[in-house]
């Protein structure tokens, strides 16, 4: 739901991402990309630096832009900042925890006028309309497709509070954790690591919060083994009476199933046995499974990639995509950060990225046509759970071609070659330029990406590529300059150019 940011915040977020992904991009290039003046770009950067701190967008003397990220932080803080400060998301979070009787009360809570509040609600409703969700008044609440609503808040909270510090009421927090701990006792430990347990706890907490406000979810039949599991779990829950007293509602099988809606259904599979049973029982599941299997096999054949244990990968893919076939909300509130994680593959639009997407669209249309964002989730799972797929991607990116031309001390030049290779590894390919005349340097370096020399270049020599003068050896400043240039060139090859298979 990136569109919920609105035009201005969306542009500013894209500006931060562009600087991050293109270290050293100039103000003029940014102005051209966003169809703005350089002054407007500088105003946006000046506005962003305060909320982004301790991250900082640095503009150098030569008007190059870099995003400086402290070692102990990551790009996640960028999305946290935008969600924290955007009025649309502030409103949506406010009405998750409390349903306001009047506009005046909510407007006061958000420190905005009632007229602004009405405009915000109207904008949000336009964004939510395709998903069967809307904000209603008296009380001000979010209603509609309950599965989409719960999924939206699940993804939103994950983006807004990436350190799992969610501001749930203590009762919601305690009881959701108790129910999840009880639920996972019956399953193998390897099925519920920290991340998957936290995801389940977050979902149950959102569901419990919605249920306490009497927003029930429609759910169909479930397999017999899950019916027995639900009954058994409720009987085993020692705090059942306390739960019912605190929340003033009975812990019925219907309520329990609603709390675990994403997990207790005909789609989700906790094991290969469940997996094959679900496929056999429901035709839609079988179509998704067969589509994923065909897609993975097609990708393997197209790019000559082996998959030694397809069952484990397909199980993960199936659980995510079978859920995606029943939701229209994007898998992440600001999902392009998934694409940022995968940007090393974006340059391969003529090969891996485009052909993978073509196969996915062709063989898993139930998911692909419902929500375009799920392709990036699919690709993310391939990257993180199929090692040979990842290897294939990174070896598709050509190295940065670095040339060395020193006007004295040939041994030093060969030392520099070894040192650069040590520092930058597979990112670079270093070539020592053999020339007896300085005038031939522009032609000799024509096919290179970066040139390193050990003298001050005379004005009469014009180079059509970036260069660094290492006059007195490779100092810290010169190494930093070279690193920034290599990163920019390498990233440019990763993201922009198209290479044949």
N, C-alpha and C positions, 0 to 999 in steps of 0.2 A: 504493500500500500504506500509506495513511495510518493504517489501523487498527493497524499494527504499533507505533505509538507507545504504545498503551495508553491507558486512560481518562484518567489524570491529565495526562500530557503532551499528549494530544489537547485536553483542556479548556484547558490553559494556552496552547497554540498558538492556539486559537480566540480566547482572550482577547486576545492580542497583535494578532491580525488584526482583531478587532472594534474595538479602540482605534485602530488604524491607519486603518481604513476610516471611522471615525466620530469625527473629531477633536472633542474637547470633550465626549464622552459622559460622563455622570456615574457615580459609583460606584453610586448607587441603580439607574440604568438597567442597568448591567452585572450587578448582583446579581439583578435581576429576570430578565434574559435568561438567566443561567446557573443560576438557581434556587439561589443561594447567599446568604449574608449579606454585607453590605458588609465586615465584618471578614475573611471568607474571601477576598474579592476582593483586599483590601489585602495579605493574606498571600501570595497568588499573585504579585501585582505585586512585592512585596518580594523574593520568591524569584527572580523572573525578572530583575531589574535587574542582578544581578551577572554572570550568564553572558552577558546580552545586551550588556553594555558593549562599545564606547562608545555603543550605542543606549541610550536611557533612556525609561522610562515615567514621565512627570511627572504628579503629582496636584497641582492648584492649590488655593488656599485655599478656593475654593468647590466643591471636590471634583469638578472636571472632569479628565478624563484625556486626555493627549496622548502620542503616540509621537514622541520626538525622534530624528531620524536625521541624523548629520553629513553634510555635503554630499558628502564623498568616498565615502560608503557607500550601500548600497541595502538593500531588504528581503530580499535573498538571504541576508544574514548571519543572519536569523532562522531560516531553515530549516537553515542550516549548524550553528547552535548546538544546535537540537533533535536533529539527527542525531548530532552529536558526543557529546552527553551522554546519549542514550537507550540503556539497556542492551541492548535488543533489536537495535538497529542496530549497536551495538558488537560484539555476538556475531556477527552476520551478516558484518560486515566482517572480523573475525578469521578466520573459517573460509573466507573467500574466499582469503586468502593462505596459510593453513596449515591442514592437517587434523590435529587433535589426537588422539593415541592414547587418551587417557583424559579423563574429565570433570575429574579433579583438576587436570590440566595446564591446561585451558582456564579453569576456575574461578579458578585462581591468576593467570592472565594478565589476567582481567577484574576481579580483586579482589572476588570474591563467593564465597559458600559453594556447595558442590555441590548443596545442596537448592534454593537460589535459581536456580542454573544449570538444574536440571531443570524448574523452574516456567517459566523463560524459554523454554526449548526447547519445552515443551508449548504455551505460548501462541503462539509463532511457528508451530508446526505447525498449530494451529487456523486461523490466518490464511492459511497457505499451502495448506491442504487443497483449496480450490476450484480451485487453479491446478496441481494435480498435482505439487507440490513439497513436500519435507519434509527435516528434519534427522535424520540417522541417527547412531548411535553406533559406536564401535570400527572405524575412527576417526570422530571427530565431523566430519561432512561434510554438505553440502547436495546432494541428489540428486532425480531426477525428470525432469520435462519440461525438457530442457536448453535449448531455445529460450527458454522462460520464465525460466529461471535467468539466462541471459546477458543477456536484456533487463532483468531486475530490477536486476542489478548495473550495467548501463550507465546506467540512469536514476538509480539510487542515487548513483553516483559523480558524476554531473553535478550533483546537488543538494548532495551533501556537500562537493565541492571545486569550487565554481563558477569558480575562477580557473585550472582545468585543472592544478592541482598534485597529481597523483595519486601515492600512495605505492607505485607498482609497483616490483618488483625491477628493477635497472638493466638486466638482460639482457632482461626482458620489454619494457621501455620502448624499448630500442635496436632490437631486432629487429622489434617491431610498427611502429615508425616507418619502418624500412627497407622493410618489405613494403608499407606503404601508399604510400610515395613511389614505389615501383616500379609499383604497381597503377594509380595515377592519371596516370602519364605519358602513357597512350594517350588520355586523355579531355580534352575542351576545358577550358581554364583556368576558364571561368565556371561549370563544374559543381562545382568544388571550391574554395570560398572557405575562409577560416580556420576558420569554425564547422563546415562540413561535413567538412573534413579532420580536425579534432580529434575530431568525433563518430565518424568511421570509425576513427581511431587508437585511441580509447578502446574501441570495440567489439572490434577485433582484439586489443588487449591483454587484455581480459577473456577472450576466446575462447582465446587462447594460454595464459593462465594455467590455464583449465579443462582444456585439452587436455594440459598437462604433468602434470596430476593424473589423467589417463586418463579424463576425463569427455567422451566423444565424443558428437557430436550426429548424430541421424539426418537425412539429407537425401536428397531424391529426385533425379530426373533434372534436368539443366539444359539450356538451349538449346545447339545445336551451336556457335554463335559463342562462347558462354561456355566451352564445353569447350576450344576452341582457345585462348582467352585464358588459361585456367588453365595449360595445357601450356606455352604460350609464356612466361608469367610465371615459372614454375619454372625453365625453361631459361635465362632471362635473369638470374636471381637469382645474382649472383656470390658471395654469402656462403652459398650453400646448404649446403656441407659444414660450414662453421662452425656454422650453425644446427642441423644434425643432430647435431653433436658436443656442443654446449652442452645441447640439450634431450633428447638420447638418443632421438630418434624421427625417422623419415624424413619429409621434406617431400613427401608424395604428393599427387596431385590431390584425394583425399578429404580430407586434412588441410587443404589450402589452401582448398578449398571451405568446410570447417567454420569456418575462421578468418574468412572473409568471408561467412558465411551470410546476413546481412541484405542483401547486395548481389549475390551470385552465386546467382540462383534464377530461377524463371519469373515472379516477380512484379515485382521491382525493374526500373526502366527508367532508363537514363542519358540517353536522347535520345527525341525524338518517334518516331523509327523503331523503337527498342526498344519503346517504349510501345505502338504499334499492333500490333507483332508479338506481344507478350505478351497483348494483348487478344484477338487472333485465335486464339492457341494454346490458351488456358485459359479455360473457360467461367466459372469463378469470377472471374477478372480482368475479363472482359467485363461481368459482373453488377455488380461494384464500379464500374467505369468508367461504365457507363450510369446507375447510381444516383447517382453524384457529379455527372454532367453534368445529370441531371434536377433534382437538388437545387439546384445553382447556378442553373440556368435558372428554377426555381420561385421562388427567393429574389429573383432579378432582376426577375421579373414582379410579384411581390407588392409589392415596395417601389420599383418603377420605378428600378432601378439598372442602369446599363450596364456591360458587361464587354468591353473592347476587344480583349484578347488572351487568350481563354479557354484556349488550349492550354497556356500556361505555368502558369497557376493549376491547371488540371486535372492536369497532370503532377506538381506538388508534392502535391496532394491524393491522387492515386492512389498515389504511392510510400509515403506515410504510412499511408493507410487499407488498402492491400493487405497491409501488414505487420501492421496492427492486426487484420485478419481472422484472423490465425494466432497471436495472442498473447492471453492473458487478463490479464497483468500490466498495471497502469495505465501510461500513457505517462510519467508522472512519479511518483517515489516519494511525494512529497507534492504531488499534482497540483493542489490548490486554489490554489496560487500562480499557476497558469495562469489561474484564474478571477479572482484578484485583479488580474492584468494587464487583464482584461476587465470589471472591475466597472462601468465606465461603461455597459455594456450590460445589467446585471442589472435595472435599473429598467424595462426595456422588455419585461417578461415577457408583456405583452399583445400585443406587436408582434414586433419583430425576434428576440428571444431564443427565445420559445416557438414562434413559427412556423418559425424556422430549425431548431429541434430537432425539431419535428413532421415537417418535410420530410426531415431526415436520418434519423430513425427509420423513416420510411415507405419511403424509396428506397434506403437503405444498411443494411438490417437485419443483414447478415452481420457488420458491424463494430459497429453500435449495440447489438445485443443481446448481443454478446460482452463488451463492455467500455464502460460508460457514460462513462468518462473521455475516450474518444476524440472525443466530440462537442465537448468544449472545445478539444481539439487542432484539430479541423476549424474551429471558430469562430475560433480564434487565427490560423490560416492565412488565413481570409477577411479578417480585420482587417488583417493585416500584408502581404498580397499582392493586395488588391483595394481600391485607394484610394477608389473611389466608395462602397464598402460602409462604410468607416470614416467617410467624410463623412456618410453617411446616419445613422449611429449618433449621432455627436456633436451633430448638429442636432436630434435627437429630445429632447434634454434641455433643459427650459425654464430660462431664466436665473433667478437669484435676484433677486427684486423688492425693490429698496432704495428707501426713501423718505427725503427730506430735508425737515426742517422747522426753520428757524432763526427765532428771534424778533427778529432784526435783520439788517441787512446782506445784502440780497437778492443783491447781486453776488457776495458770498462764497459763497452757496449755489450759484450757477450755476458758480462756479469749482470748488467741491467736486464737483459733478456731473461735470464734465469730468475732474477728477483721478481720481475713482473709476473712471470708464470707462477711463481710460488704464491704471490699475493692474490692473484685473480683466477687461477686455475683454468677451468674449461670456458670461462667467460671470454678469454682472449686467445688470439693466435699472434705470436710476435715474429716479425720478419726484420732481419738486419738488411738495410738498403746498401747496396754496393754501388757507389758512384764516386767519381773523381772530380766532378764539377758541381758546384752548388747550384748553378743555373738549371741543371737537369732534375733537381729535387721535385719541382711541381709535377713533372711528367712521371718520375719514378714512384711518386706517392699517390698517383691518381686513383688507384683502386683500393687505397687504404681507408680506414675509418678514423684513425688517430695517429699523429706523428709526434715522436719525442726526440728532441734535439738537445745538444749541450752547448749552444751558443745563442746569441741574440740574433734573430733573423733580420737580415738587411731589408730595408724598405723596398728595394728593387725586386725582391723575391716575393711573389704572391702565391699563397697556398689556398686551395679550395677545400680544405678540411681543417678541423681544429688541431692545434698543436700545443705542446708544453715545452718550454725551455728549461732544461735541468742544468743550470750553469755550474753550480757548486755541489753537485750530488743530489740525491733524492731526499730533500728535507721533508718535515712533516707537512708543511703547507703545500709543497709540490705534490706529495703523495695524495693529499686530500683533493687537490685539483684534478689529478689524473684519475682518481677513483670516481669522482663526480662525472667526469667526461665518459669514462668507460661504462658506468652505470647508465647514463643517459643514452649512449649509443646502443648498448646491449638491450636495454628496455625498449628502445625504438625498434630494434629488430624483432623483439618478442611480440610487440603489440601492433605494429603498423604495417610492416612489409608482408607480402604474400610470397610464400615459397612453394615450389612444386614438390610433390612427394618424392 
